[in-house]
Amino acid sequence: MTSRTQRKLFIVVVLAGITLAGFLTYRALQENLLYFFSPTQIAAGEAPKRTFRLGGMVLAGSLKREPGTLNVSFVVTDNVHSVPVKYSRVLPDLFREGAGAVVIGRLNDDGEFIGEEVLAKHDENYMPPEVAEALEAAREAQGR
Amino acid sequence: MIPEFGQLALALALCLALVQGTVPIVGAALGRADWMALARPAAAGQFVFVAIAFGALEYAFLNDDFSVLFVAEHSNSALPVFYKATAAWGGHEGSMLLWIAVLAVWTMAVAAGSRSQPQEFASRVLGVLGIVSAGVIAFAFITSNPFTRLIPAPADGNDLNPLLQDPGMIFHPPTLYVGYVGMAVPFAFAVAALLTGRLDKDWARWTRPWTVVAWLFLTVGITLGSWWAYYELGWGGWWFWDPVENSSFMPWLMATALIHSLAVTERRGIFKSWTVLLAIAAFSLSLLGTFLTRAGVLISVHAFASDPTRGLFILGLLAIFSGGSLLLFALRARNFEAEGGFKLVSREAFLLANNILLVVAAGLVLFGTLAPLIVEAIGLGKISVGPPYFNLVFLVPAVPLVALIGVGMHTAWRTMPGDALLRRVRVPAIVAVAIGVVAPFVFFDAASVLTVLAVSIALWVCASSLLDPVRRLVQRTGAPLTRGQVGMCLAHFGVGVFMLGATVTSAYNFERDFAARPGDRIEAGGYEFVFNGVRSVPGPNFVADEGEFELRDEGELLAVLKPQVRVYQVQQQPMTEAAIDSTVLRDVFVALGEPLGDNAWSVRLRVKPLIGLLWLGSGLMALGGLVAVTDRRYRVAVRKTEHATAQPAPGAA
C-alpha cells in the first residue's frame, strides 16, 4: 500500500469510527439519561412518567417500616413540597432522617415515588449538590 | 519545626525542578554539554528534597501532630498506626504530595536508565519531566499546602474516613499513582523527540519499556481499586463507571493504544505522528483525571465556581502541557517520514484497528464523564449519565477489539495472504465458538446471544494466545519465543480470562435482599444460608454489629460468614463490611444491613460466578507487561552502557 492510499484508508476508518461513536452516543444518551427533579418541580407537574432522580431532605419522623420486612416508606421534602417514597431494598449506610438523599425511581398513579435505588454514599455532612440547590430554589420561590 | 522543614524542602525541590526544567533544555538547544549535564544532579537533588517533604508529612501523621491542619482533618490518635501512615494520602493535599513524590521516583529512574541514550536527548527528556514537576509542585505549594498549621491545635483529629481504613488503601493509591504519573515519561520522550526533530525506531525502543511499566502499574492500580470497591464499598459491584474510576480508566485505554502503536513504530518506523499524539493524549488524560478528581467539579460545577483556584490552576497546567506539546507537534510533525508501507492484511493494519477502537472507547467514556458537567455549565438542567450508557457504548468498540486480538496476533508484519492467516487461526476459533455456545447452557441453563458471543470471543482469545507457546512446547520447532512474545501472549490470555470473568459474573450474578430472623434458613442462588443472629463486637476505633451466617450446600457446611456493620466512634459513620467466601469458581457474598424491627435484619446475599477471573485476568495482563519489559533487546542497550562505563577510553588514564 502506498502512503497515499494508506492515509486515505486511515481517514476513512477514522471517520467511520467517529460516525459510529456519535450514533451510539446519541442512542445511549436518549435512553439512559436520568434527569433530576425536586419535590417542588414534581408538585408543578414537571416530572416525567419515566425513571428520574428525586432529591431532597428525608423528612424527620417520616421513616416508617413494615416490621420485619424490607418495605419502608419515607417522605422527601424541599421544605416547601413533599413526595412520599416507597422502597423495599437495603438502605445505604448513610441514609438517615433529616439528611439529604437522592432516590432513583418513578412516580406511580397515586403520586407516590417508587424507589429502585437510594443514593447516599458520602459522609454524613455531605449534601448532594442537586439537593442543596433544590432547597435553595424552593426557599427563594417561597420568599418571593 | 518538622512541618516547616517539610515546607522548606518542598520549596527547594521546586527551585531544583525549575533548574532541571530550563537549563538542560536550553543547553541542548545551544549544544552546551555542561548545561545539559546539570539535568541528572538537579533531578537527584529534587528527589532528595521531595523525599524529605514526604518524610516530614509522615512524621507529622505518626506523631499525631494535630497542629498541622491536614493531619487534624485526616487522622486521630486512636487510628491504628498502619492507617496513620497511609492517611498521608487520604485527602487532597497529601495525595498531591504523593503525586510529586511518585514523579520524583520516575524522574530518578529515567535519569538512571537513559545513560545509554545521546546526552542531547536524555537531557531534554529530564528537562520536560522537570517542567511537569515544577508545575505540580507549584500547584501544591500555592493551592494545597499539606503543611499548613492549625493554631490552636485541636486535642484530637477528625479521623480518617472509615471507607479508607482498609488494607486496600495502603496499596491502591500509590500503585495507581505510579501508573498515572508514569504517563509523564512517554510524554517527556515524545516532547523530547519533537524538540530534537528525530523520531525513529531507536526512539520507540527507548520509550516502550517505560510506557509498559507505567501501564502495568496502572493496570494493577485500577484492579486493586476495583477489588477494594467490591469488598469494601459493601454492595458487591466491581465497576461503577464513577467519574473517579473513569479518570484512571481513560489514561489506561490511551496507554494501551500507545503500547501497541509504539510496537509498530519500533518495528517498522511508521505511525510516528500517531504515537506522539497518543503519548500526549495519555498524559493529558492523566492531568484531566487529576483535574476532575481534585478540583471539586464532580460534586458540582457550582462548587467549582465558588472556589476555582485549584481547578483553574490544573486547567492552566493542562493548557500549557497539552497545548504546548500540540503546538510543537504542529510545527515539527512533518519531519517524521514513514519508513515503509503495509498491506490490508498485516500486523500493522490490525494494530491500527486496535488503536482506533481503543481511542473511540476512551472518547466515549470521556464524553459520558464530561456530559453532565457541560450540560450543567450551559444551563440545560441536571443530568446524570449512568452505567447503562457506559455499558452500552463501551461494549461496541470493546467486543470487536478483543475479537481482533485473536487474529492480529498471528498476522505477519507488512503483508500476509488471507488464506494462510485463516489456516493458522481456524482450529482455536472453531473450538472456542463450540465451547462458547455449549458451555453457558450446560452450566447455567440459559444464555443470551450477547453472552454466547462474549464467551466465545473470550475463549477464542485465550486459545489463540496459547497457540504459539503450545506449538513451540509440543513441536519444538522454530525459533524460541522472545520474552516480548511470551509477554504478549500472557497479556492477551489475560484479556480473554478477564472478559470471560466479566461476562459470566455479569450475566449470571445472583442478588437479592432479605429480611432475616435468627434461625432462618434461606435458599438463595443454589445455596442454603442459616442465620445465627447478630452480636456486638468491639474494634480498635469502632463498634460493630456482627452477623453470623452458615453457608451450606445440600446440608454440608462450607463456611461461616461474619459480615459486620461498623460504627466508627469519631465520625459516627456506619460502614458495611461484607463477608465473602471465595473459591475459584464463585464468590458468595453476604452483607448485613440494619435492624428492621421484630428481631429481623436486612441482609443482601449475592452469588457471583467466576468473579475471581477479573482479578486473575488483570493480573495476567500486568504480568505479561512485566515479562515483556525484560526482553533481551531492552537489556542489551543497558549492558552496552555498563560495558562502556566499566572500560574507560584508552586515552583517559
Interface residues (C-beta under 8 A of the other chain):
Chain A: M1 T2 S3 Q6 L9 F10 V13 V14 G17 I18 L20 A21 L24 T25 R27 A28 L29 E31 N32 L33 L34 Y35 F36 R53 R65 P67 G68 T69 L70 S88 R89 V90 L91 D93 L94 K121 D123 E124 P129 E130 E133
Chain B: N161 L233 G234 W235 I299 S300 H302 A303 A338 G341 F342 K343 L344 L352 A353 I356 L357 V359 V360 G363 L364 F367 G368 A371 G381 K382 I383 S384 V385 G386 P388 Y389 L392 V393 V396 P397 D513 F514 A515 R517 V565 Q571 Q572 Q573 P574 M575 T576 A591 G593 E594 L596 G597 D598 N599 A600 S602 V603 R604
